[in-house]
Amino acid sequence: MKSALLRASAISCALLALTACGGLPFGAAQGRPAQDDTQSPIGTAHGRSWMLPAAKGSDLLYVSYFYGNDVLAYTYPGGQSVGEITGIPEAQGECTSKKRGGKWWVVATGANEVLEFAHGGTTPILTINTMSDQPGSCAVDPTTGNVAVTMLTTSTVVVYTSGGIDGTTYTTPFEPFFCGYDPKGNLYIDGSGSMVARLPHGGSSFESITLNQSFIFPGGVQWHDDRLAIGDQDASNVYEFRIHGTSGTLEDTTPLTGGAAAGFWIQGKYVIAEDAGDIGIWNYPAGGSPFQTISAGFYGSIGATVSVAR
């Protein structure tokens, strides 16, 4: 049984830490674009990846879905389905950096791999094998292009050199779930026990961060402007903290009404997350009800990232 970072919101399961309920069916109606297979150039009914030629010229929203073993691609912010990448066992965390020219990464938890893709591509340009470690999420260091990956089975984070498969392992003070870098290359993680920690840029060990706002089930981690955004999957909130040394003070709360603050992605003035089985886009940091919904029909939460066209 693999571990799921993304809470299943449409089923009733007893979750211990990140352990997912097994045996869930996945059919054509779940995690598919709201279109017939015949509308794609290849057809997802055959289980093959596809991407419309026009996708490479648009900013793209990539959405992963743990139970679907694939990643869906949409124009952003338009929401038009333009592709699907199949055969990614238990796709979870996604990450990208604007400085990487549209390249993006997705964690294949079921294969113990992290896959790097070019913007609009359907075939990995780099595959990182995490060996016996089970990866959960990833983040890109904007100062170096290195990729950090949380490992669920060993309570570690491995930072892989940009464009390579060699990594440095850092022990974490708790089981890490999600991760995110700030503009200076400091890496933040959350995880079991609703804890937060930071690996300083150039440092060798994590240090605990004390927050004045607790959360129930940790969600995504992302730096936005000058604040650290952390999701609470159970409360459907994204909290923004101002970090001072090893403490964080709550500055803002974004309620994702009807949504889930799991693998969310903040892009400018908007936040993208699961919306009752679909994909929702909310004003950020106002929150409330989503102003746009992309039909998808997932069982539960998703992971998302936006790749900017070259």
N, C-alpha and C positions, 0 to 999 in steps of 0.2 A: 504493500500500500504506500503510495507516495504522499507527500505532504503538500497541502494546498495553502498558499498565502491568501487566496481569495475566498472569503466567506461565501457559502451558498445561501442566498437570501430567499430562494423560492422553494426550499425543501426544509424539512425538520430533521436535524441531525444533532447528536451530541458530539461536540468537537473537543478533543483534548489537544491543547496547544494548537498546532496547525494541521492536525491529521484530518484528512478529508474523508467523507463517506464514499465508499467504493460502489461499483456496480451501477452507476447512473447511466441510463441510456443516452445516446446522442444521435439525433436523426437529422434529416435534411432541413427540418424547420427550426432547429436550434443552432444559433451561432452562424447563420447563413445570411448573405445579403438579401434584402427584400426585393428579389427579382428571380425570374426563372433561370435555370442553368443554361438555357439556350441563348440567353442574352450575353453570356461571356464568350470570348473568342475560343476557349477550349471546352469549358463546361465543367463545373465542380462536381457534377454527378459522376464523373469518371475519376474523381479523387486526385486530379492534377492541378498544380498551381497555374494561375493565370494573372495577367495584368494588362489593362488597356494601354495602348501606346501613349495616350495623352497623359497618363498618370505621371510620367517623369517630369512634365513641365508644371505640375501643381504641387502645392504643399499637401502632404499626405498625413492622414490620421490612421495609425495602425492600432488595431485592437486585438488583444490576445484573450483567449478563453480557455481556462484550464481543462475543462471537460471536452473541448472540441478538437484539440490537437492541430489547430491551425491559427493563422493570423489573417484578419480581414483588413482591407485597405479602402479608405474613403478619401475623397477630396476634402480639404479643410480650408475654410469652414463650411463649404457647401453641403457636404455629407453625401455625395454621390458615390455609390459603390463602384470601385474601379479595379478591384483585384482580390485575390485570396492566395495565401501561401499555405499549402497543406503539408502534412507529414511532420509536424513539430510536436512530438509527444509531450502532452501536458504543458502547453505553452503558458508561461506565467509572466514574470516581470519583463518590462521593456524599458529601453533607455536610448537617448540620443543626445547629441550636442550640436548646436548650430555651427560651431567651429569645425565640425567634422564633415562639412559639405553634404549634409543630408544622410550620411550613413547612420544606421540604427542597429540595435541589438535586441535579441529576444532570448529568454532563458527557456530551454527545453528540459523541464524538471524530470520528465519521464525517460530521458535519454542521457542525463548527466552531461548536458552540453550547453554552451552559449554560442549562438549563431549571429554573425555579423552580416548585414545586407547593405547593398548600395540602394540609394533612393530609387524607388520604382522597380527594383530588381526582384526576381523570384527564386534565385539560387544563392546560397550563402557564399560570400567571398572569403570568409574565415570561419572555421569551426574550432572552438575551444572545448576540449574534453576535460571535464573536471574530475575524472577518474572515479574514485569511490565516494566523493563528496556530492551531495545532492543540492544543486543550486536553486535559489528561490527568486532573487531579484538582482537588478544591476543598476549601475549609475556611471556616468562618464565624467571624468575629471576635466573641467574646462581649461585647466592650466597645462595639462600634459597630453590629454587624449587617452589616458589610461582608463581601463574599465574595472570597476569594483564589482564583485559578485558575492552575495551573501550565501553561505553554505548552511543548510538547515540541519544536517546530520552531525556536524562536527563543531558547531558554535564558533565558526571562523568567518572571516572575510578574506577573499583572495583578490589582490589587485594585479591585473594583467597588463603588461606593457603594451602601449598603443601599437596595434597592428601585429601583435605577436601572441604566442600561446604560453609564454613563460610568465609566472606570477609569483608574488610574494604573499605569504600567508600571515594573517594577523589574528590572534585569539581575541574573541569578544567576551565581555562580561556576562552575556546572556545569549540565548538563542536568537540570532538576528532574523528579522522578517524583511523589512524594506530598508533602502539606503538612498542617500542623495548627497551630492557635493554642493558646497557654496562656491562663489566665484574665486575664492582664494585657494581652493583645493583641499579644504577641510571636509572630511567625510563623516556624515551623520547616519546613524542607524537607530531603528526602534526594534522592539521584539518582546519576547516572553516576559511576563511580569509588568507589562506596560512601561518598559524602561527605555531610556534614550542614552546614547553614548556618542563620542566624537573621536575620530582619529585625526589629530592635527596634521596639517601638510608637512611632510618630511619627518613626521613622528614615527615611533615604533610600537606604540601601544594605545589602546582606547582609554578614554577618560569618561566617567559618568557625568551626565548632564541632569541637573535637578530642575524640574518644571513646576510651576504653581498651578497647573491644570492637569488633572489626571485623565486618562482615557481607558476605555474598557477593553477593546480589542484593537491592537495597533493596525493602522492602515498605512497608506503611502507616505513617503518622505520626499520633499522637494524644497529647494531654496527658491524663494520668490522675492524679488527686489532685495530688501535687506532683512528678511525674516525667514525663519524656518517653519515650513508648513508640514503638519503631521495629521494624518487622518485617523479617525476613530470609526471603525467599521460598524460597530453596534449602535453608536449614537448618530451615525450618518452626518458627522461634522468634520470639517477641516479646521484645525486650530493653527493660528499663526503666532509664533513666539519671537520675541526679540531676545537674542542671546547676548549675555554679558558674562564673560569668563566661562564658568561651568554651571551657570544657572540660566533659566529661560523664563521670561515674563509674558503671559498671554496678552496679545495686542488686539486680536480679532478672531471671531468665530464665523465660519461660513457653513450654514446648514444646507445640506443637499437633500431637499424635500423629495422623498420617494426614491432616493438614490443610495449609493454605498461608497464610502470614502476609502476604498481599497487601493487598487493600482491607478489612482487618478493622475491626471496630467494637467498642469497649469500652463496655459499658453496666452501670454499677454493679459487681457482683461477677462479671460474665460477659464473655466475649469471643466474638464471632461471626465466623466465617470459613468458607472453603471446606473441605469435609470429603470428600476423595476423590470429587469430583463432586457431592456433596450440600452441604447447609448444616449446619454444626456449631456447637454452643454449648458452650464450655468454661468450667469454673470459672477465675476469674482472681484472682490470678496463678498459681494452682497448675498449671493446664494438665493435660497428660497426655492421656487419651482423652476425647472429648466425652461429656457426660452426656446430650445430646439431639441428635438428627439429624433434619433435615427433608429428605425425599426430593425431589430435583430433577433429577438426571441431567445435570449440566453437563459440558463437555469439560475445563474447567480452573478457574482461580481466579475469584473473584467480588469485587464491591464491595458493601459493606453500610452501612446507617445505620438508626438507630431514631428515629422521629418520635413525640414524646410528644403524646397527645391534649390538647386544650385543657382 
